[in-house]
Amino acid sequence: MIRQHWDQLGPGTRRWLLGHPGIMILPRRITTAVAAATGVAGQVDPHGEIQLDEDDIRFILNQAHSASAAAGGQHFFDAVRPGQADRATDDTRHRPRAHPGHEKP
């Protein structure tokens, strides 16, 4: 849905989406802005939120990376879907690092 209506979204809504890549559920304020801009309100849940599908999430991540690259910046986007946390762990991240001057022989 986001991919098909990206050009209809206001600049503030697009900026918010680019600033929150990997988000799976749009909050009410953003859902309201998306529905107003696109006329698509059928995907709104009883809480007034929209759950994004995998295609929309990937599209927003790609847009965020493209915008970052165009601006000459580098950003690290870290998002883990529920159920992927076990697969996302890496033993090397959890090993303590020696501080300079405190290395073990």
C-alpha positions in Angstrom: 0.0 0.0 0.0 2.8 2.5 0.9 4.7 1.7 -2.3 1.7 2.4 -4.5 0.8 5.6 -2.8 4.3 7.0 -1.8 4.0 10.1 -4.1 0.6 10.9 -2.6 1.9 11.1 0.9 2.8 14.5 2.4 6.4 15.4 3.0 6.0 15.2 6.8 4.5 11.7 6.5 7.3 10.5 4.2 9.9 12.1 6.5 8.4 10.2 9.5 8.4 6.9 7.6 12.0 7.4 6.5 12.9 8.2 10.1 11.3 5.0 11.3 12.3 2.3 8.8 11.5 -1.3 9.9 8.3 -0.2 11.8 5.6 -2.8 11.4 2.5 -0.9 12.7 1.9 2.7 11.9 0.6 4.7 14.8 -2.8 6.4 14.6 -1.4 9.9 13.7 0.5 8.5 10.7 -2.3 6.1 9.8 -4.7 9.1 9.7 -2.3 11.1 7.4 -1.8 8.1 5.1 -5.6 7.4 4.9 -6.3 11.2 4.2 -3.7 11.4 1.5 -4.5 8.1 -0.2 -8.2 7.6 0.5 -7.3 4.0 1.6 -8.8 3.3 5.0 -9.8 -0.3 4.6 -6.6 -1.6 6.2 -7.1 0.3 9.5 -7.4 -2.0 12.5 -9.9 -1.4 15.4 -7.1 0.5 17.2 -6.8 3.0 14.3 -3.5 1.6 13.1 -2.2 0.0 9.9 -0.1 -3.1 10.0 2.4 -2.9 7.1 3.1 -5.9 5.0 6.6 -7.2 4.2 6.6 -5.4 0.8 5.9 -2.0 2.5 8.5 -2.5 5.2 11.1 -3.4 2.6 10.1 -0.5 0.4 10.4 2.0 3.3 13.8 0.6 4.3 15.0 0.9 0.7 13.7 4.5 0.5 15.5 5.3 3.8 18.8 3.8 2.6 18.5 5.7 -0.7 17.7 9.0 1.0 20.7 8.5 3.3 23.0 7.6 0.5 21.9 10.6 -1.6 22.5 12.9 1.4 26.0 11.4 1.8 25.2 10.0 5.3 25.4 6.5 6.7 22.8 5.2 9.0 22.5 1.9 10.7 18.9 0.6 10.7 18.4 -2.2 13.2 15.0 -3.9 13.2 14.1 -7.4 14.2 10.7 -8.9 13.5 9.0 -10.8 16.3 10.2 -14.4 16.2 13.5 -13.5 14.6 15.3 -12.4 17.8 16.7 -15.9 18.2 18.2 -15.9 14.7 19.5 -12.3 15.1 21.9 -13.0 17.9 25.5 -13.3 17.1 27.9 -14.7 19.7 30.6 -12.3 18.6 28.5 -9.3 19.7 28.3 -10.7 23.2 32.0 -11.4 23.8 33.6 -8.8 26.1 36.3 -6.8 24.4 39.6 -6.0 26.0 40.2 -2.4 26.6 43.4 -0.8 25.3 46.2 -1.5 27.7 44.3 -4.3 29.4 44.7 -7.1 26.8 45.4 -10.6 28.0 48.8 -12.0 27.0 
